[in-house]
Amino acid sequence: MSPHDINVLLHHYSSTAQWPLGNTEAYRSSLEWMFHNGLCDRADMFARLTARGNALVRMLCATPLPEQRFINPLTNEAVEDAA
């Protein structure tokens, strides 16, 4: 899944409006990928997410932010941030 696919997925999750950037090849490719994987259905000139598509959006939204840890290479212990 590309960042563009995620953008299209989120657009159709949150809006029934047409894709604002036009009917480009990249948009059509993302839609075909979503149709093929059961994430959305074709519905009256726009795409509607399926239960699987809605579940994917909820999973993406629940993903925690990455954390950065500093490890002392001599002791292999985490070094606490003193800031």
Protein Blocks (a to p, Z undefined) as FASTA:
>chain_A
ZZklmmmmmmmmmpcbdcfkbpafklmmmmmmmmmnopacceehiacddfklmmmmmmmm
mpccdddddddfklopacddfZZ
